[in-house]
Amino acid sequence: MLKIIQSGWVTALLGGIAYCATTAMLIMSTPMSVTHSEAKEAPNKFAPSWEFYNPEVDLLVKELQKEKEGLAAKAKELSDLAARLDAERSELTVVTQAVHRMQAEFDRNVVRVKEEETSNLRKLGKTYSGMTPEGAALILKQMDDDQIVKILLFMKETEIAPLLENFARLSEAEAKRAALVSERLRTASSKPSSNPKP
């Protein structure tokens, strides 16, 4: 019997039986099906590595999703702002062009009015030169000093002197006023040379 036990066949047979019994016991003691809740509770215990579950990964995914949504909202806001800025820029361009047109028209009108005013002042200067100094002084007394100075600028000195003399004879206040007008005539700029001659 010792010879039979020592034979290679018996040893191999006994080893195979021992291996099968040990494997069967291990299989019987390990549950075959693992529920999802058990996998969450003990992820490394029952599930293969590709079915690994970690709640922190879900939190990270949710945070990334929120950041993605926030970035998308900011991108939309920036796009809306860029569109609004483009619209306002085009409106400003239209308004600026309108202002430039109005400014150019205003400048043309001012030049035209100044030319017309200069022409009218020349005519008034000739008219008051043709009048008697007494009559012209009475009329000029009713005007403000600016208008008197403008008219006198278009008269000759020989015509201004008798007119201011008669202006000063009207009253003490008019004499002071004649002095002020004389002073303003002294400091006033001369007639523009670019004005059209009558």
LUMGUMAR-426018 format. One record per residue: residue in one letter; chain; x, y, z of N, C-alpha, C in turn. Coordinates in pm, whole numbers. Layout:
+-----+-------+--------+--------+--------+--------+--------+--------+--------+--------+--------+
! res ! chain !   n_c1 !   n_c2 !   n_c3 !  ca_c1 !  ca_c2 !  ca_c3 !   c_c1 !   c_c2 !   c_c3 !
+-----+-------+--------+--------+--------+--------+--------+--------+--------+--------+--------+
!   a !     A !      X !      Y !      Z !      X !      Y !      Z !      X !      Y !      Z !
...
+-----+-------+--------+--------+--------+--------+--------+--------+--------+--------+--------+
This chain:
+-----+-------+--------+--------+--------+--------+--------+--------+--------+--------+--------+
! res ! chain !   n_c1 !   n_c2 !   n_c3 !  ca_c1 !  ca_c2 !  ca_c3 !   c_c1 !   c_c2 !   c_c3 !
+-----+-------+--------+--------+--------+--------+--------+--------+--------+--------+--------+
!   m !     A !     80 !   -116 !      0 !      0 !      0 !      0 !     86 !    124 !      0 !
!   l !     A !    193 !    116 !     65 !    287 !    226 !     66 !    337 !    252 !    -74 !
!   k !     A !    352 !    145 !   -148 !    396 !    158 !   -285 !    292 !    228 !   -369 !
!   i !     A !    168 !    200 !   -345 !     59 !    262 !   -422 !     53 !    411 !   -387 !
!   i !     A !     69 !    441 !   -259 !     61 !    582 !   -217 !    180 !    660 !   -272 !
!   q !     A !    290 !    598 !   -284 !    410 !    665 !   -333 !    412 !    676 !   -484 !
!   s !     A !    323 !    613 !   -551 !    323 !    619 !   -697 !    281 !    759 !   -741 !
!   g !     A !    327 !    802 !   -858 !    302 !    936 !   -911 !    156 !    960 !   -943 !
!   w !     A !     88 !    850 !   -979 !    -52 !    865 !  -1015 !   -137 !    896 !   -894 !
!   v !     A !   -116 !    835 !   -793 !   -197 !    856 !   -673 !   -168 !    996 !   -618 !
!   t !     A !    -42 !   1035 !   -619 !     -7 !   1167 !   -569 !    -73 !   1275 !   -654 !
!   a !     A !    -74 !   1257 !   -784 !   -136 !   1354 !   -873 !   -287 !   1357 !   -850 !
!   l !     A !   -345 !   1240 !   -830 !   -488 !   1230 !   -807 !   -525 !   1298 !   -676 !
!   l !     A !   -451 !   1274 !   -571 !   -480 !   1337 !   -441 !   -462 !   1489 !   -450 !
!   g !     A !   -361 !   1535 !   -517 !   -339 !   1679 !   -534 !   -452 !   1743 !   -610 !
!   g !     A !   -504 !   1674 !   -716 !   -615 !   1727 !   -794 !   -741 !   1735 !   -711 !
!   i !     A !   -767 !   1632 !   -629 !   -887 !   1631 !   -544 !   -878 !   1744 !   -441 !
!   a !     A !   -760 !   1763 !   -383 !   -742 !   1870 !   -283 !   -763 !   2008 !   -348 !
!   y !     A !   -713 !   2024 !   -470 !   -728 !   2153 !   -541 !   -875 !   2181 !   -570 !
!   c !     A !   -948 !   2077 !   -620 !  -1090 !   2093 !   -652 !  -1171 !   2124 !   -527 !
!   a !     A !  -1141 !   2062 !   -418 !  -1215 !   2085 !   -294 !  -1191 !   2226 !   -244 !
!   t !     A !  -1068 !   2272 !   -249 !  -1035 !   2409 !   -201 !  -1103 !   2512 !   -290 !
!   t !     A !  -1101 !   2494 !   -419 !  -1164 !   2588 !   -512 !  -1314 !   2591 !   -490 !
!   a !     A !  -1375 !   2476 !   -470 !  -1519 !   2469 !   -447 !  -1556 !   2542 !   -320 !
!   m !     A !  -1476 !   2528 !   -217 !  -1505 !   2595 !    -90 !  -1493 !   2747 !   -106 !
!   l !     A !  -1397 !   2792 !   -179 !  -1381 !   2937 !   -200 !  -1496 !   2994 !   -282 !
!   i !     A !  -1538 !   2919 !   -383 !  -1648 !   2965 !   -467 !  -1776 !   2969 !   -385 !
!   m !     A !  -1799 !   2873 !   -303 !  -1921 !   2867 !   -223 !  -1924 !   2980 !   -120 !
!   s !     A !  -1810 !   3019 !    -67 !  -1810 !   3121 !     38 !  -1822 !   3263 !    -20 !
!   t !     A !  -1790 !   3288 !   -149 !  -1800 !   3420 !   -213 !  -1933 !   3430 !   -284 !
!   p !     A !  -2016 !   3540 !   -258 !  -2143 !   3554 !   -328 !  -2119 !   3581 !   -476 !
!   m !     A !  -2203 !   3528 !   -561 !  -2184 !   3537 !   -705 !  -2237 !   3669 !   -762 !
!   s !     A !  -2348 !   3716 !   -711 !  -2404 !   3840 !   -765 !  -2391 !   3951 !   -661 !
!   v !     A !  -2345 !   4067 !   -706 !  -2327 !   4182 !   -618 !  -2422 !   4291 !   -665 !
!   t !     A !  -2503 !   4342 !   -571 !  -2597 !   4448 !   -608 !  -2522 !   4581 !   -617 !
!   h !     A !  -2588 !   4679 !   -679 !  -2526 !   4811 !   -697 !  -2501 !   4879 !   -562 !
!   s !     A !  -2596 !   4862 !   -470 !  -2578 !   4922 !   -337 !  -2459 !   4860 !   -265 !
!   e !     A !  -2440 !   4728 !   -283 !  -2323 !   4664 !   -222 !  -2196 !   4713 !   -287 !
!   a !     A !  -2201 !   4738 !   -417 !  -2083 !   4788 !   -487 !  -2048 !   4928 !   -440 !
!   k !     A !  -2151 !   5010 !   -410 !  -2125 !   5144 !   -357 !  -2064 !   5136 !   -219 !
!   e !     A !  -2113 !   5043 !   -139 !  -2063 !   5031 !     -2 !  -1922 !   4978 !      0 !
!   a !     A !  -1893 !   4881 !    -80 !  -1759 !   4822 !    -82 !  -1715 !   4806 !   -226 !
!   p !     A !  -1673 !   4912 !   -291 !  -1645 !   4906 !   -434 !  -1528 !   4816 !   -468 !
!   n !     A !  -1428 !   4812 !   -387 !  -1310 !   4732 !   -419 !  -1329 !   4585 !   -384 !
!   k !     A !  -1433 !   4556 !   -310 !  -1449 !   4421 !   -258 !  -1503 !   4324 !   -362 !
!   f !     A !  -1609 !   4369 !   -439 !  -1676 !   4274 !   -527 !  -1667 !   4307 !   -676 !
!   a !     A !  -1655 !   4434 !   -713 !  -1667 !   4472 !   -854 !  -1532 !   4471 !   -923 !
!   p !     A !  -1534 !   4448 !  -1053 !  -1409 !   4460 !  -1129 !  -1370 !   4608 !  -1139 !
!   s !     A !  -1247 !   4634 !  -1176 !  -1195 !   4770 !  -1174 !  -1272 !   4864 !  -1268 !
!   w !     A !  -1325 !   4814 !  -1380 !  -1397 !   4903 !  -1473 !  -1534 !   4943 !  -1421 !
!   e !     A !  -1585 !   4878 !  -1317 !  -1712 !   4914 !  -1257 !  -1692 !   4988 !  -1125 !
!   f !     A !  -1574 !   5043 !  -1106 !  -1541 !   5112 !   -982 !  -1628 !   5237 !   -969 !
!   y !     A !  -1684 !   5262 !   -852 !  -1771 !   5376 !   -826 !  -1712 !   5460 !   -714 !
!   n !     A !  -1704 !   5594 !   -739 !  -1653 !   5685 !   -637 !  -1742 !   5809 !   -636 !
!   p !     A !  -1805 !   5842 !   -525 !  -1896 !   5958 !   -519 !  -1822 !   6090 !   -543 !
!   e !     A !  -1695 !   6098 !   -514 !  -1620 !   6221 !   -536 !  -1609 !   6252 !   -686 !
!   v !     A !  -1602 !   6146 !   -767 !  -1597 !   6167 !   -912 !  -1727 !   6231 !   -959 !
!   d !     A !  -1841 !   6185 !   -904 !  -1970 !   6246 !   -939 !  -1973 !   6393 !   -902 !
!   l !     A !  -1920 !   6428 !   -784 !  -1916 !   6569 !   -743 !  -1829 !   6651 !   -838 !
!   l !     A !  -1715 !   6594 !   -877 !  -1627 !   6665 !   -970 !  -1696 !   6685 !  -1105 !
!   v !     A !  -1769 !   6583 !  -1151 !  -1840 !   6593 !  -1278 !  -1948 !   6701 !  -1269 !
!   k !     A !  -2020 !   6706 !  -1157 !  -2124 !   6809 !  -1139 !  -2063 !   6949 !  -1136 !
!   e !     A !  -1950 !   6965 !  -1066 !  -1883 !   7095 !  -1061 !  -1835 !   7138 !  -1200 !
!   l !     A !  -1779 !   7042 !  -1274 !  -1735 !   7075 !  -1410 !  -1852 !   7114 !  -1499 !
!   q !     A !  -1965 !   7045 !  -1480 !  -2085 !   7078 !  -1557 !  -2133 !   7219 !  -1525 !
!   k !     A !  -2132 !   7256 !  -1393 !  -2173 !   7391 !  -1354 !  -2079 !   7495 !  -1413 !
!   e !     A !  -1948 !   7467 !  -1409 !  -1852 !   7561 !  -1466 !  -1872 !   7576 !  -1615 !
!   k !     A !  -1901 !   7465 !  -1682 !  -1926 !   7470 !  -1826 !  -2048 !   7555 !  -1857 !
!   e !     A !  -2155 !   7536 !  -1778 !  -2277 !   7616 !  -1799 !  -2250 !   7763 !  -1771 !
!   g !     A !  -2173 !   7792 !  -1663 !  -2137 !   7931 !  -1632 !  -2056 !   7995 !  -1743 !
!   l !     A !  -1960 !   7920 !  -1798 !  -1879 !   7973 !  -1908 !  -1964 !   7997 !  -2032 !
!   a !     A !  -2058 !   7907 !  -2057 !  -2147 !   7925 !  -2172 !  -2233 !   8051 !  -2153 !
!   a !     A !  -2283 !   8072 !  -2030 !  -2364 !   8191 !  -2003 !  -2281 !   8318 !  -2020 !
!   k !     A !  -2156 !   8316 !  -1971 !  -2069 !   8434 !  -1986 !  -2036 !   8458 !  -2133 !
!   a !     A !  -2015 !   8352 !  -2208 !  -1987 !   8368 !  -2351 !  -2106 !   8430 !  -2423 !
!   k !     A !  -2227 !   8388 !  -2384 !  -2348 !   8446 !  -2444 !  -2360 !   8594 !  -2407 !
!   e !     A !  -2333 !   8627 !  -2278 !  -2338 !   8766 !  -2235 !  -2238 !   8851 !  -2314 !
!   l !     A !  -2115 !   8797 !  -2331 !  -2014 !   8871 !  -2406 !  -2055 !   8889 !  -2551 !
!   s !     A !  -2116 !   8788 !  -2607 !  -2163 !   8798 !  -2746 !  -2273 !   8904 !  -2758 !
!   d !     A !  -2368 !   8902 !  -2662 !  -2474 !   9003 !  -2662 !  -2417 !   9143 !  -2645 !
!   l !     A !  -2319 !   9156 !  -2554 !  -2256 !   9286 !  -2531 !  -2184 !   9335 !  -2656 !
!   a !     A !  -2114 !   9244 !  -2725 !  -2045 !   9282 !  -2849 !  -2145 !   9329 !  -2955 !
!   a !     A !  -2257 !   9259 !  -2965 !  -2359 !   9299 !  -3062 !  -2417 !   9436 !  -3027 !
!   r !     A !  -2442 !   9458 !  -2896 !  -2496 !   9587 !  -2853 !  -2395 !   9698 !  -2878 !
!   l !     A !  -2266 !   9671 !  -2851 !  -2162 !   9772 !  -2876 !  -2153 !   9805 !  -3024 !
!   d !     A !  -2165 !   9704 !  -3110 !  -2162 !   9729 !  -3254 !  -2280 !   9817 !  -3295 !
!   a !     A !  -2398 !   9786 !  -3240 !  -2517 !   9866 !  -3273 !  -2499 !  10011 !  -3225 !
!   e !     A !  -2448 !  10027 !  -3102 !  -2428 !  10162 !  -3050 !  -2319 !  10236 !  -3128 !
!   r !     A !  -2216 !  10162 !  -3169 !  -2110 !  10225 !  -3248 !  -2166 !  10275 !  -3381 !
!   s !     A !  -2252 !  10195 !  -3444 !  -2310 !  10239 !  -3571 !  -2403 !  10359 !  -3549 !
!   e !     A !  -2478 !  10359 !  -3436 !  -2564 !  10474 !  -3405 !  -2479 !  10598 !  -3383 !
!   l !     A !  -2368 !  10582 !  -3309 !  -2279 !  10696 !  -3285 !  -2220 !  10749 !  -3415 !
!   t !     A !  -2188 !  10659 !  -3506 !  -2135 !  10702 !  -3635 !  -2238 !  10784 !  -3710 !
!   v !     A !  -2363 !  10737 !  -3709 !  -2470 !  10811 !  -3778 !  -2488 !  10948 !  -3713 !
!   v !     A !  -2491 !  10951 !  -3579 !  -2511 !  11079 !  -3508 !  -2393 !  11172 !  -3534 !
!   t !     A !  -2271 !  11118 !  -3530 !  -2152 !  11200 !  -3554 !  -2155 !  11259 !  -3694 !
!   q !     A !  -2193 !  11178 !  -3792 !  -2202 !  11230 !  -3928 !  -2308 !  11340 !  -3938 !
!   a !     A !  -2421 !  11320 !  -3870 !  -2526 !  11422 !  -3870 !  -2476 !  11551 !  -3806 !
!   v !     A !  -2402 !  11537 !  -3695 !  -2348 !  11655 !  -3627 !  -2248 !  11727 !  -3718 !
!   h !     A !  -2163 !  11651 !  -3789 !  -2067 !  11713 !  -3881 !  -2140 !  11789 !  -3993 !
!   r !     A !  -2247 !  11728 !  -4045 !  -2324 !  11796 !  -4150 !  -2386 !  11924 !  -4096 !
!   m !     A !  -2445 !  11915 !  -3974 !  -2507 !  12033 !  -3914 !  -2402 !  12140 !  -3886 !
!   q !     A !  -2283 !  12098 !  -3839 !  -2176 !  12193 !  -3810 !  -2131 !  12264 !  -3937 !
!   a !     A !  -2116 !  12187 !  -4046 !  -2076 !  12246 !  -4173 !  -2182 !  12345 !  -4223 !
!   e !     A !  -2310 !  12305 !  -4210 !  -2417 !  12395 !  -4252 !  -2421 !  12520 !  -4165 !
!   f !     A !  -2402 !  12501 !  -4034 !  -2400 !  12615 !  -3942 !  -2286 !  12710 !  -3976 !
!   d !     A !  -2167 !  12653 !  -4004 !  -2053 !  12736 !  -4040 !  -2080 !  12815 !  -4168 !
!   r !     A !  -2141 !  12750 !  -4266 !  -2176 !  12821 !  -4390 !  -2275 !  12934 !  -4361 !
!   n !     A !  -2374 !  12906 !  -4275 !  -2473 !  13009 !  -4242 !  -2410 !  13124 !  -4166 !
!   v !     A !  -2316 !  13091 !  -4074 !  -2250 !  13197 !  -3997 !  -2169 !  13286 !  -4090 !
!   v !     A !  -2097 !  13225 !  -4183 !  -2019 !  13303 !  -4279 !  -2111 !  13391 !  -4362 !
!   r !     A !  -2223 !  13331 !  -4407 !  -2319 !  13407 !  -4489 !  -2377 !  13522 !  -4409 !
!   v !     A !  -2415 !  13496 !  -4281 !  -2472 !  13600 !  -4197 !  -2370 !  13710 !  -4171 !
!   k !     A !  -2244 !  13669 !  -4145 !  -2141 !  13770 !  -4121 !  -2120 !  13855 !  -4245 !
!   e !     A !  -2120 !  13792 !  -4362 !  -2105 !  13867 !  -4486 !  -2221 !  13962 !  -4505 !
!   e !     A !  -2342 !  13912 !  -4478 !  -2460 !  13998 !  -4492 !  -2457 !  14110 !  -4389 !
!   e !     A !  -2415 !  14078 !  -4265 !  -2409 !  14180 !  -4161 !  -2306 !  14286 !  -4199 !
!   t !     A !  -2193 !  14243 !  -4252 !  -2090 !  14339 !  -4293 !  -2143 !  14430 !  -4403 !
!   s !     A !  -2212 !  14371 !  -4498 !  -2270 !  14450 !  -4606 !  -2372 !  14550 !  -4551 !
!   n !     A !  -2456 !  14503 !  -4459 !  -2556 !  14591 !  -4399 !  -2492 !  14702 !  -4315 !
!   l !     A !  -2385 !  14667 !  -4242 !  -2316 !  14769 !  -4161 !  -2252 !  14875 !  -4251 !
!   r !     A !  -2199 !  14833 !  -4366 !  -2143 !  14930 !  -4461 !  -2252 !  15027 !  -4507 !
!   k !     A !  -2368 !  14968 !  -4540 !  -2479 !  15053 !  -4587 !  -2523 !  15150 !  -4477 !
!   l !     A !  -2533 !  15099 !  -4353 !  -2574 !  15187 !  -4243 !  -2470 !  15297 !  -4220 !
!   g !     A !  -2341 !  15258 !  -4229 !  -2235 !  15358 !  -4213 !  -2247 !  15468 !  -4317 !
!   k !     A !  -2275 !  15431 !  -4443 !  -2294 !  15531 !  -4549 !  -2417 !  15616 !  -4522 !
!   t !     A !  -2522 !  15549 !  -4473 !  -2647 !  15622 !  -4445 !  -2624 !  15727 !  -4337 !
!   y !     A !  -2561 !  15688 !  -4224 !  -2539 !  15782 !  -4114 !  -2436 !  15887 !  -4153 !
!   s !     A !  -2347 !  15855 !  -4245 !  -2251 !  15956 !  -4293 !  -2323 !  16064 !  -4373 !
!   g !     A !  -2426 !  16023 !  -4442 !  -2503 !  16118 !  -4524 !  -2597 !  16204 !  -4441 !
!   m !     A !  -2625 !  16166 !  -4319 !  -2717 !  16242 !  -4233 !  -2641 !  16354 !  -4163 !
!   t !     A !  -2719 !  16445 !  -4104 !  -2656 !  16548 !  -4020 !  -2606 !  16480 !  -3892 !
!   p !     A !  -2496 !  16529 !  -3835 !  -2446 !  16468 !  -3711 !  -2549 !  16470 !  -3599 !
!   e !     A !  -2633 !  16574 !  -3592 !  -2734 !  16582 !  -3485 !  -2838 !  16471 !  -3502 !
!   g !     A !  -2886 !  16451 !  -3624 !  -2986 !  16348 !  -3650 !  -2930 !  16208 !  -3628 !
!   a !     A !  -2807 !  16185 !  -3675 !  -2743 !  16054 !  -3656 !  -2720 !  16026 !  -3508 !
!   a !     A !  -2681 !  16129 !  -3431 !  -2656 !  16111 !  -3288 !  -2784 !  16072 !  -3216 !
!   l !     A !  -2896 !  16132 !  -3254 !  -3024 !  16098 !  -3190 !  -3063 !  15951 !  -3218 !
!   i !     A !  -3034 !  15905 !  -3339 !  -3067 !  15766 !  -3374 !  -2974 !  15670 !  -3300 !
!   l !     A !  -2844 !  15702 !  -3301 !  -2747 !  15613 !  -3236 !  -2771 !  15605 !  -3085 !
!   k !     A !  -2826 !  15710 !  -3029 !  -2856 !  15711 !  -2884 !  -2948 !  15594 !  -2846 !
!   q !     A !  -3034 !  15552 !  -2939 !  -3130 !  15445 !  -2912 !  -3068 !  15305 !  -2924 !
!   m !     A !  -2947 !  15294 !  -2981 !  -2883 !  15164 !  -3003 !  -2792 !  15128 !  -2886 !
!   d !     A !  -2759 !  15001 !  -2877 !  -2661 !  14962 !  -2775 !  -2520 !  14990 !  -2826 !
!   d !     A !  -2424 !  14991 !  -2735 !  -2287 !  15031 !  -2767 !  -2222 !  14941 !  -2870 !
!   d !     A !  -2251 !  14811 !  -2864 !  -2191 !  14718 !  -2961 !  -2231 !  14756 !  -3103 !
!   q !     A !  -2358 !  14783 !  -3123 !  -2406 !  14819 !  -3256 !  -2344 !  14950 !  -3303 !
!   i !     A !  -2333 !  15047 !  -3212 !  -2274 !  15177 !  -3249 !  -2130 !  15157 !  -3296 !
!   v !     A !  -2053 !  15077 !  -3219 !  -1912 !  15054 !  -3255 !  -1904 !  14986 !  -3391 !
!   k !     A !  -1988 !  14885 !  -3416 !  -1985 !  14816 !  -3545 !  -2013 !  14911 !  -3661 !
!   i !     A !  -2110 !  15000 !  -3643 !  -2145 !  15094 !  -3751 !  -2031 !  15195 !  -3770 !
!   l !     A !  -1978 !  15248 !  -3660 !  -1872 !  15349 !  -3670 !  -1745 !  15294 !  -3733 !
!   l !     A !  -1721 !  15164 !  -3722 !  -1604 !  15104 !  -3785 !  -1607 !  15119 !  -3937 !
!   f !     A !  -1726 !  15134 !  -3994 !  -1740 !  15145 !  -4139 !  -1754 !  15291 !  -4184 !
!   m !     A !  -1725 !  15381 !  -4093 !  -1730 !  15525 !  -4128 !  -1589 !  15582 !  -4122 !
!   k !     A !  -1569 !  15694 !  -4191 !  -1439 !  15762 !  -4191 !  -1426 !  15841 !  -4061 !
!   e !     A !  -1298 !  15867 !  -4022 !  -1275 !  15942 !  -3898 !  -1336 !  16082 !  -3906 !
!   t !     A !  -1333 !  16141 !  -4022 !  -1388 !  16277 !  -4038 !  -1539 !  16278 !  -4021 !
!   e !     A !  -1604 !  16162 !  -4041 !  -1749 !  16153 !  -4022 !  -1783 !  16115 !  -3878 !
!   i !     A !  -1692 !  16041 !  -3812 !  -1717 !  15995 !  -3675 !  -1707 !  16110 !  -3576 !
!   a !     A !  -1611 !  16199 !  -3595 !  -1584 !  16307 !  -3498 !  -1706 !  16395 !  -3475 !
!   p !     A !  -1770 !  16450 !  -3578 !  -1886 !  16536 !  -3550 !  -2003 !  16458 !  -3490 !
!   l !     A !  -2015 !  16333 !  -3528 !  -2125 !  16251 !  -3476 !  -2108 !  16230 !  -3325 !
!   l !     A !  -1984 !  16193 !  -3280 !  -1959 !  16173 !  -3136 !  -1971 !  16304 !  -3061 !
!   e !     A !  -1933 !  16415 !  -3126 !  -1946 !  16546 !  -3060 !  -2092 !  16577 !  -3032 !
!   n !     A !  -2178 !  16554 !  -3130 !  -2322 !  16578 !  -3110 !  -2382 !  16478 !  -3012 !
!   f !     A !  -2330 !  16357 !  -3012 !  -2375 !  16253 !  -2919 !  -2343 !  16298 !  -2776 !
!   a !     A !  -2225 !  16358 !  -2755 !  -2183 !  16402 !  -2622 !  -2262 !  16522 !  -2575 !
!   r !     A !  -2312 !  16604 !  -2667 !  -2389 !  16723 !  -2630 !  -2529 !  16690 !  -2581 !
!   l !     A !  -2577 !  16568 !  -2606 !  -2715 !  16534 !  -2570 !  -2737 !  16539 !  -2420 !
!   s !     A !  -2644 !  16481 !  -2340 !  -2655 !  16484 !  -2194 !  -2522 !  16439 !  -2134 !
!   e !     A !  -2514 !  16455 !  -2001 !  -2392 !  16410 !  -1931 !  -2374 !  16259 !  -1947 !
!   a !     A !  -2482 !  16182 !  -1934 !  -2475 !  16036 !  -1947 !  -2432 !  15996 !  -2089 !
!   e !     A !  -2483 !  16068 !  -2189 !  -2447 !  16037 !  -2327 !  -2302 !  16076 !  -2356 !
!   a !     A !  -2252 !  16178 !  -2285 !  -2111 !  16215 !  -2301 !  -2022 !  16101 !  -2249 !
!   k !     A !  -2059 !  16043 !  -2134 !  -1983 !  15928 !  -2081 !  -1993 !  15811 !  -2178 !
!   r !     A !  -2110 !  15794 !  -2232 !  -2130 !  15684 !  -2327 !  -2046 !  15706 !  -2453 !
!   a !     A !  -2038 !  15829 !  -2499 !  -1955 !  15861 !  -2616 !  -1808 !  15831 !  -2587 !
!   a !     A !  -1765 !  15857 !  -2463 !  -1626 !  15826 !  -2425 !  -1603 !  15675 !  -2428 !
!   l !     A !  -1698 !  15599 !  -2375 !  -1686 !  15452 !  -2378 !  -1683 !  15400 !  -2521 !
!   v !     A !  -1768 !  15455 !  -2607 !  -1771 !  15412 !  -2747 !  -1639 !  15446 !  -2814 !
!   s !     A !  -1583 !  15564 !  -2782 !  -1453 !  15603 !  -2838 !  -1344 !  15506 !  -2794 !
!   e !     A !  -1348 !  15469 !  -2667 !  -1248 !  15374 !  -2616 !  -1262 !  15238 !  -2685 !
!   r !     A !  -1382 !  15195 !  -2705 !  -1404 !  15066 !  -2772 !  -1364 !  15073 !  -2918 !
!   l !     A !  -1382 !  15188 !  -2980 !  -1337 !  15205 !  -3118 !  -1185 !  15196 !  -3126 !
!   r !     A !  -1119 !  15250 !  -3024 !   -973 !  15246 !  -3021 !   -922 !  15103 !  -3011 !
!   t !     A !   -989 !  15021 !  -2929 !   -943 !  14883 !  -2908 !  -1006 !  14783 !  -3003 !
!   a !     A !  -1106 !  14828 !  -3081 !  -1174 !  14735 !  -3173 !  -1082 !  14700 !  -3288 !
!   s !     A !  -1100 !  14576 !  -3338 !  -1020 !  14534 !  -3454 !  -1070 !  14610 !  -3575 !
!   s !     A !   -983 !  14633 !  -3668 !  -1019 !  14706 !  -3789 !  -1112 !  14623 !  -3875 !
!   k !     A !  -1168 !  14685 !  -3976 !  -1262 !  14616 !  -4065 !  -1193 !  14500 !  -4133 !
!   p !     A !  -1259 !  14385 !  -4143 !  -1198 !  14272 !  -4212 !  -1176 !  14305 !  -4358 !
!   s !     A !  -1056 !  14268 !  -4406 !  -1023 !  14299 !  -4546 !  -1090 !  14204 !  -4643 !
!   s !     A !  -1136 !  14090 !  -4593 !  -1197 !  13990 !  -4681 !  -1342 !  14019 !  -4712 !
!   n !     A !  -1399 !  14123 !  -4649 !  -1541 !  14152 !  -4672 !  -1561 !  14207 !  -4812 !
!   p !     A !  -1671 !  14173 !  -4876 !  -1696 !  14223 !  -5011 !  -1720 !  14372 !  -5011 !
!   k !     A !  -1672 !  14440 !  -5109 !  -1693 !  14584 !  -5120 !  -1826 !  14608 !  -5186 !
!   p !     A !  -1901 !  14716 !  -5147 !  -2032 !  14743 !  -5206 !  -2020 !  14794 !  -5348 !
+-----+-------+--------+--------+--------+--------+--------+--------+--------+--------+--------+
